[in-house]
Amino acid sequence: MQVSVENTSALERRMTIGVPAERIEAEVNKRLQQTAQKAKIPGFRPGKVPMSVIRQRYEADARQEALGNIIQASFYEAVVEQKLNPAGQPSVEPKVFEKGKDLEYIATFEVFPEFEVTGLDTIAVERLSAEVADADLDKMLDVLRKQNTRFEVTERAAQNEDQLNIDFVGKVDGEVFAGGSAKGTQLVLGSGRMIPGFEDGLVGAKAGEERVLTLTFPEDYQNLDLAGKTAEFTVTVNTVSEPKLPELNEEFFAQFGIKETGIEGFRAEVRKNMERELRQAIKSKVKNQVMEGLLAANPIEVPKALMSSEVDRLRVQAVQQFGGNIKPDQLPAELFEEQAKRRVVLGLIVAEVVKQFDLKPDEDRVREMIQEMASAYQEPEQVVAWYYKNDQQLNEVRSVVLEEQVVDTVLQKAKVTDKSVSYEEAVKPVEAPQAD
């Protein structure tokens, strides 16, 4: 087999491969022999059909199949021989495809970029540390109570945070507009659900009262037909209900699966969950800084095949997330190219760090991670056992642990600054950078 390789760009390779005619004919004859053993042709017993008849009927198909298999096999042999690492399937262009002649074809494909991860000592990381203070715990208990607020009908006038049951009709220029009317709608005053002024205009109203509100839609209102226009809303208040926070008692604790341990047991469980959230938030922020640093220090070219595959994956995810009747390939690729490139580049860099530093998943850390995830369930032992019986899930955890080990490896060489902060600051999501 003859092989020559031409570099047509940084990542694209144009490989010419020649396969001797003898190899092709041997593969064709092998297939014809297999066909002869099972071919059913009138006038002949199975296995007794003359080879000339077999060739006449089946040689074209056998040759087509043989060529396909030989191209696939010879391409694999050639990239191994040339020590190339293809990123995606090749585009095959035949040069000589004639019977009795050597097969010659050109395979054009991209290879994975070859690079060494550098600049680890230039990466700056701010590593936060925090504790769950009693005040943080008290605030979280208040949040949990507010999330479980119930409303009780009251005779007094409406205040902010009350829930009103209302009927309303909206008109623009005296005409009722689409979507501007409803009956029996529940509205919490101060929630910001309605356009500016609507909820404020109902403060002080009582059940049975009718109010007329003259309001202007914002200029940037999502319905362009209404944006900037003045509307008149006639609102009837059916009921006013005031919020009632639940007591911190056994009934409330039972909603969270915590029984017979009282307020101290409940506080301990909530604190444990907050500490778990804190650890994850700190770990996530460190990881994000490390990954941003790796990206900045290691600009690499991305194979188009990998980009295309990642764009397709993101399209499918978008359709699954937002639903609708749209098909993934109907979404413009440009929407996902930036995110796809980032994910592909990071994947290549992380894989190279694993290779350079000969990293393997630490099985002790794998078990610790599974146990921590399982601790959020009522029967953690069963969850741990389930992971160790499910290879796919177990390997996903191993991948996460390996990525953590990559972060740890970078931190050993990076410029790390430790900073003590409050619990709230530590768990606060990182704001996405604003577009220019």
PyMOL commands that set and color helices and strands:
alter all, ss='L'
color gray80, all
select helices_A, chain A and resi 21-38+51-81+120-122+134-147+200-202+250-254+262-297+304-322+328-330+334-356+363-374+380-389+391-411+423-427
alter helices_A, ss='H'
color red, helices_A
select strands_A, chain A and resi 2-7+12-19+91-96+103-110+124-129+150-154+163-172+175-188+210-216+230-244+415-420
alter strands_A, ss='S'
color yellow, strands_A
deselect
rebuild
show_as cartoon
